[in-house]
Amino acid sequence: MTIVVMRWLTPADYGLSATVFATVALLTAFSEYVLINQLVRHTHSIGSMQRAYEGFAVVLALISVVVLLTVGAYYGSQTGKESLQTGMLLICLLVLVLPLRIGPEAHLLRTLQYGIQVKVTLSASVAGAVMTLIAAAAGAGFLALLLGPLVKEIALCAGYRLRVQTAFLPKFSIPRLHLVLQRSKRLMLSEFLVHAGAALPILLYSRAFTVTEVGYFTTASYWALVPLSKVMNVVNQVALPVLSKIRRESGNLRTNQIEIPARLMILVSAMSYGALAFLSEPFVSVLIGDQWAPMAALLTIFCLSMPLRALRAFMVSPLQAGSHDNALLKMQLTQVACSWTGAMVACQLPFEALTPIHVAMAITGACSAILIGWRALAIPKSVLLHMILKTLFIVAFATAAALALGQSGVIAREGILKIIQASTYVLIFIIGAILIDPMIREGLKSRIANRRRVVS
């Protein structure tokens, strides 16, 4: 449905919606991520604490509405951006609904009821996507991109509250709000910095470049983040409760409980993003349309940083489970410093330099954040270095082989044979991963040995 909507809307529509969502991300970071995760980690007096956290969320929502209305009035006076005032007014509804799902969602995660969560999330996502499609077909323009998330949020709240029969009775007393703030202030600051690192540069770019250019940039970033964000949402929602339970029972997290999934993640992300970068041109021209052609080159550049960003994103769960709030804060400060440095430099240069500078600073921030998190978890740096070097070697080997095949004429670069080339690329990558990574090789040997025992 996203592909269909992109064919109907323009890059300028996506540039306008990016400004709205960047503003909302700064305002909802506390409620959507910090408060839910705090309730997942909390084990005592959960009923009373949930009411206090929900009260804190309501206060944040009211403050956010005032901020959105003020920002909307500002954009209403800007030539070419008057429609943003309507967008800010519409998105206020999403902010007001959000506190309703904090308690029920936290309960499902804390009790490891993933099946219910998957059903509710899938149903809400489909409802939001259908709403976006209908609004885009009706000519709503960039507002269609806001109506879909609004419907999805309403569906999430309704679904969670139907599944978890708890009354919504938020507490607003000053002592309770102060208690929530005291317990969550480091995580709140860390999470705000996470979203600030992504949202504030977008707001800066929206002033330095045209809405169409911002549309190309943010859409390329979106498609690069889709595999990472979707997988990481699942991984972190599963990993945080599980790792929290392990730490409560054993007192600490072992190295292999973090190293093994991290190694798998960086290998899989390197393979998937290598393929996406390799197929960016046919992906854009065939699926999305010629009006998005400038996005192809930007997408290839974005994919370069994604394997390291995947590893950095995974580090959040073990750090939260281990209560390493200071390390999380340092990670986010490093990331934001790099993002803001790149944004301020890019705004002084032509649009063509924006994506390379942005991605280069993202890689720098991700590497620094990974080292900080790895050190906080007391995992040897040699393990991290070995894992990254191995993955980069596999990527280089697969890319060189695929390009050599294409340039030598063995596989053509046009038409249907492009698919054959891409398949060859993926096959070479998988073979390289099996040959180089002992964990994968040992796993395959173990499965073969088990199968032989079953047969015998």
C-alpha positions in Angstrom: 0.0 0.0 0.0 2.9 2.3 0.6 4.1 1.8 -2.9 0.7 2.6 -4.3 0.4 5.7 -2.2 3.8 6.9 -3.3 2.7 6.7 -6.9 -0.3 8.9 -6.2 1.4 11.5 -4.0 4.4 13.7 -4.7 7.8 14.1 -3.0 6.6 17.5 -1.7 3.8 15.7 0.2 6.3 13.5 1.9 8.5 16.5 2.7 5.6 18.2 4.4 4.7 15.1 6.4 8.3 14.6 7.5 8.2 18.0 9.2 5.0 17.0 11.1 6.4 13.6 12.2 9.7 15.0 13.2 7.9 17.4 15.5 5.7 14.6 16.9 8.7 12.3 17.5 10.2 14.8 19.8 7.0 15.1 21.8 6.0 11.4 22.1 9.4 9.9 22.8 8.8 10.0 26.5 5.4 8.4 26.5 5.7 5.8 23.8 9.1 4.4 24.7 10.2 5.3 28.2 7.0 4.9 30.1 6.1 1.6 28.5 9.7 0.2 29.0 9.7 1.4 32.6 6.5 -0.5 33.3 7.9 -3.6 31.7 10.9 -3.5 34.0 8.8 -2.6 37.1 7.7 -5.6 39.2 6.3 -4.2 42.5 3.0 -2.4 43.1 2.4 -2.4 39.4 -1.3 -1.3 39.7 -0.4 1.9 41.5 2.7 2.6 39.4 0.7 2.1 36.2 -1.8 4.8 37.2 1.1 7.2 38.1 2.8 6.5 34.7 -0.5 7.0 32.8 -1.0 10.3 34.7 2.4 11.4 33.6 1.6 10.5 30.0 -1.6 12.6 30.1 0.3 15.6 31.4 2.9 15.2 28.6 0.1 14.8 26.0 -1.5 18.1 27.1 1.8 19.9 26.9 2.5 18.4 23.5 -0.8 19.7 22.1 0.1 23.2 23.2 3.5 22.9 21.4 1.9 21.5 18.2 -0.7 24.3 18.0 2.1 26.9 18.5 4.3 25.3 15.9 1.3 25.0 13.5 0.6 28.7 13.9 4.2 29.5 13.0 4.1 27.4 9.8 0.8 29.0 8.9 2.7 32.2 8.3 5.3 30.5 6.1 4.8 30.7 2.3 4.3 27.3 0.8 3.9 25.6 4.2 0.5 26.9 5.2 -1.0 23.4 5.1 1.3 22.3 7.9 -1.0 24.2 10.3 -3.8 21.8 9.5 -1.4 18.9 9.8 -0.3 19.9 13.3 -3.9 20.3 14.4 -4.8 16.8 13.0 -1.8 15.1 14.6 -2.8 16.5 18.0 -5.5 13.7 18.1 -2.8 11.0 18.0 -0.9 12.6 20.9 -4.1 12.7 23.0 -4.9 9.0 22.3 -1.4 7.7 23.1 -1.7 7.6 26.9 -4.6 5.1 26.6 -2.4 2.2 25.4 0.7 2.6 27.7 -0.6 0.4 30.6 -2.2 -2.4 28.5 0.8 -2.7 26.1 3.2 -2.8 29.0 1.2 -5.5 30.7 1.3 -7.7 27.6 5.0 -7.3 27.2 5.7 -7.8 30.9 3.7 -11.1 30.9 5.3 -12.2 27.5 2.0 -12.4 25.7 3.5 -11.8 22.3 0.7 -13.6 20.4 -1.9 -11.0 21.4 0.4 -8.1 20.7 1.1 -9.4 17.2 -2.6 -9.7 16.4 -3.4 -6.2 17.7 -0.4 -4.6 16.0 -1.1 -6.3 12.7 -4.8 -5.4 12.7 -4.0 -1.8 13.6 -1.3 -1.6 10.9 -3.7 -2.8 8.2 -6.4 -0.4 9.3 -3.9 2.5 9.2 -2.6 1.5 5.8 -6.1 1.2 4.3 -7.0 4.6 5.7 -3.9 6.1 4.1 -4.7 4.5 0.8 -8.3 5.7 0.8 -7.3 9.3 1.8 -4.6 9.4 -0.9 -7.1 8.2 -3.6 -9.6 10.9 -2.4 -7.0 13.6 -3.0 -6.2 14.5 0.6 -2.5 15.1 -0.3 0.0 15.0 2.5 -2.8 14.8 5.1 -3.4 11.2 3.9 0.0 10.4 5.4 -1.2 11.7 8.8 -4.7 10.1 8.8 -3.2 6.6 8.5 -1.0 6.7 11.6 -3.9 8.4 13.5 -6.2 5.5 12.7 -3.5 3.0 13.5 -3.0 4.6 17.0 -6.7 4.6 17.7 -6.9 0.9 16.7 -3.9 0.0 18.9 -5.5 1.7 21.9 -8.8 0.0 21.3 -7.2 -3.4 20.7 -5.0 -3.4 23.7 -7.7 -2.1 26.1 -10.1 -4.8 24.9 -7.5 -7.5 25.5 -6.4 -6.1 28.8 -9.4 -5.2 30.9 -8.0 -2.4 33.1 -9.6 0.9 34.0 -7.9 4.0 32.8 -7.6 6.0 36.1 -4.5 8.1 35.8 -3.1 9.7 39.0 -2.1 13.4 38.8 -0.7 14.1 42.2 2.5 16.1 42.3 4.3 13.4 44.5 3.4 10.7 42.0 4.5 12.7 39.0 7.7 13.6 40.7 8.3 9.9 41.5 7.9 8.9 37.9 10.2 11.7 36.8 12.9 10.7 39.3 12.8 7.0 38.3 12.8 7.7 34.6 14.7 10.9 34.1 17.9 9.3 32.6 15.9 7.1 30.3 13.7 10.0 29.3 16.7 12.1 28.4 18.3 9.2 26.5 15.1 8.5 24.5 14.6 12.1 23.8 18.2 12.3 22.4 17.5 9.2 20.3 14.6 10.9 18.6 16.3 14.3 18.6 19.2 12.8 16.7 16.8 11.9 13.9 14.1 14.6 14.1 16.0 17.8 14.7 18.1 17.4 11.6 14.9 16.9 9.5 13.5 20.2 11.0 16.8 21.9 10.1 16.7 20.4 6.5 13.2 21.6 6.0 14.4 25.2 6.4 17.5 24.8 4.3 16.1 22.8 1.4 12.8 22.7 -0.6 10.0 20.4 0.5 10.6 18.3 -2.6 14.3 17.7 -1.8 13.4 16.9 1.8 10.8 14.5 0.4 13.5 12.6 -1.6 15.8 12.5 1.4 13.3 11.4 4.0 11.7 8.8 1.7 15.1 7.3 0.9 15.8 7.2 4.6 12.4 5.6 5.2 13.0 2.7 2.7 16.5 2.2 4.1 15.1 2.0 7.7 12.1 -0.3 6.9 14.0 -3.6 7.2 15.9 -2.3 10.2 13.0 -0.7 12.0 10.6 -3.5 11.5 13.0 -6.2 12.6 14.3 -4.2 15.5 10.9 -3.4 16.8 10.2 -7.2 17.1 13.7 -8.0 18.4 13.6 -5.3 21.1 10.1 -6.0 22.2 11.1 -9.7 22.7 14.6 -9.1 23.9 13.9 -6.5 26.7 11.4 -8.7 28.7 13.4 -11.8 28.2 16.7 -10.3 29.1 15.1 -8.5 32.1 13.7 -11.9 33.3 17.2 -13.5 32.9 18.8 -10.8 34.9 16.2 -11.0 37.7 16.8 -14.8 37.9 20.5 -15.0 37.5 21.7 -11.6 38.5 23.7 -10.8 35.3 23.8 -11.4 31.5 26.4 -13.7 30.0 28.5 -12.6 27.1 27.1 -15.2 24.7 23.5 -14.1 25.4 24.4 -10.8 23.8 27.1 -11.8 21.4 25.3 -14.6 19.5 22.2 -12.5 18.5 24.4 -9.5 17.7 26.6 -11.6 15.3 23.5 -13.0 13.6 22.0 -9.5 13.3 25.0 -7.8 11.7 25.4 -10.7 9.2 21.8 -10.7 8.2 21.6 -6.9 8.0 24.7 -6.7 5.9 23.3 -9.2 3.5 19.9 -7.6 3.2 21.2 -4.1 2.9 23.8 -5.1 0.4 21.1 -6.5 -1.8 18.9 -3.5 -1.3 21.7 -1.1 -2.3 22.5 -3.3 -5.3 18.9 -3.2 -6.5 18.0 0.4 -5.6 17.6 1.6 -9.2 15.3 -1.2 -10.4 13.4 -1.0 -7.1 12.7 2.7 -7.5 12.0 2.7 -11.3 9.9 -0.5 -11.5 7.9 -0.4 -8.2 7.6 3.3 -7.2 7.8 5.3 -10.5 10.0 7.6 -12.4 9.1 10.7 -10.3 11.1 9.1 -7.5 14.2 8.4 -9.7 16.5 10.8 -7.7 15.8 8.7 -4.6 17.7 5.6 -6.0 21.2 7.1 -5.5 20.3 8.4 -2.0 19.0 4.9 -1.0 22.2 3.2 -2.0 24.2 5.6 0.2 21.8 5.2 3.2 22.3 1.4 3.0 26.0 1.7 3.8 25.4 2.6 7.4 22.6 0.2 8.2 24.4 -2.9 9.4 26.3 -0.9 12.1 23.0 1.0 13.0 21.3 -2.4 13.4 24.0 -3.5 15.9 23.7 -0.2 17.7 19.9 -0.5 17.9 20.2 -4.1 19.4 22.5 -2.8 22.1 19.7 -0.9 23.7 17.8 -3.9 25.0 20.6 -5.5 27.0 21.6 -2.1 28.4 18.1 -1.4 29.5 17.7 -4.9 31.0 21.0 -4.4 32.9 20.0 -1.0 34.1 23.0 0.7 32.4 21.1 4.0 32.1 24.3 6.1 32.2 25.8 4.1 29.2 22.5 4.6 27.3 22.8 8.3 27.9 26.4 8.5 26.7 25.4 6.5 23.6 22.6 8.9 22.7 24.7 12.0 23.4 27.4 10.7 21.1 24.8 9.9 18.4 23.1 13.3 18.7 26.4 15.2 18.6 27.4 13.4 15.3 23.9 13.9 13.8 23.8 17.6 14.6 27.4 18.2 13.4 26.5 16.6 10.1 23.2 18.5 9.8 24.8 21.9 10.4 27.6 21.2 7.9 25.2 19.8 5.2 22.9 22.8 5.4 25.8 25.0 4.2 26.3 22.9 1.1 24.1 22.0 -2.0 21.5 19.2 -1.6 23.8 16.7 -3.4 26.1 16.7 -0.4 23.4 16.2 2.2 23.1 12.4 2.1 26.8 11.5 2.0 27.5 13.8 5.0 24.5 12.6 6.9 25.4 8.9 6.5 29.1 9.5 7.3 28.2 11.1 10.6 25.6 8.4 11.3 28.3 5.7 10.8 30.6 7.7 13.2 27.9 8.0 15.8 26.9 4.3 15.5 30.5 3.1 16.0 31.1 5.3 19.0 27.8 4.2 20.6 28.5 0.5 20.0 31.9 0.8 21.7 30.3 2.6 24.7 27.6 -0.1 25.0 30.0 -3.0 24.6 32.2 -1.6 27.3 29.3 -1.1 29.7 28.3 -4.8 29.2 31.9 -5.9 29.9 32.2 -7.7 26.6 35.8 -7.8 25.2 36.5 -5.3 22.4 38.2 -8.0 20.4 34.8 -9.8 20.0 33.3 -6.7 18.5 36.2 -5.9 16.3 36.3 -9.5 15.0 32.6 -9.5 14.3 32.6 -6.2 12.4 35.7 -7.0 10.3 34.3 -10.4 9.4 31.1 -8.8 8.2 32.8 -6.1 6.2 34.9 -8.8 4.5 31.8 -10.7 3.5 30.2 -7.6 2.1 33.3 -6.6 0.2 33.7 -10.2 -1.2 30.1 -10.4 -2.3 30.0 -7.0 -3.8 33.3 -7.5 -5.7 32.1 -10.8 -7.1 28.7 -9.5 -8.2 30.3 -6.4 -9.9 32.9 -8.6 -11.6 30.2 -10.8 -13.0 28.2 -7.8 -14.3 31.2 -6.0 -15.9 32.6 -9.1 -17.5 29.3 -9.6 -19.4 28.6 -12.9 -17.8 25.4 -11.4 -16.4 23.8 -8.4 -18.1 22.7 -5.3 -16.1 19.4 -4.7 -17.9 16.0 -6.2 -17.9 15.1 -9.5 -16.4 18.7 -10.6 -16.1 19.2 -8.0 -13.4 17.2 -10.4 -11.1 19.7 -13.2 -12.0 22.6 -10.9 -11.0 20.9 -10.0 -7.7 20.3 -13.7 -7.0 23.9 -14.5 -7.7 25.0 -11.7 -5.4 22.8 -13.1 -2.5 24.1 -16.7 -3.2 27.7 -15.5 -3.0 27.0 -13.6 0.2 25.4 -16.7 1.9 28.3 -18.9 0.8 30.8 -16.4 2.2 28.9 -16.1 5.5 28.9 -19.9 5.9 32.6 -20.2 5.0 33.7 -17.4 7.3 31.4 -17.4 10.3 32.2 -20.4 12.5 28.9 -20.0 14.4 26.8 -20.5 11.2 29.1 -23.4 10.1 28.9 -25.2 13.4 25.2 -24.7 13.5 24.8 -26.3 10.1 27.1 -29.2 11.1 25.0 -29.7 14.3 21.8 -29.9 12.3 23.3 -32.3 9.8 24.6 -34.5 12.6 21.2 -34.5 14.4 19.4 -35.4 11.1 21.8 -38.3 10.6 21.1 -39.6 14.1 17.3 -39.3 13.5 17.7 -41.2 10.2 19.9 -43.9 11.7 
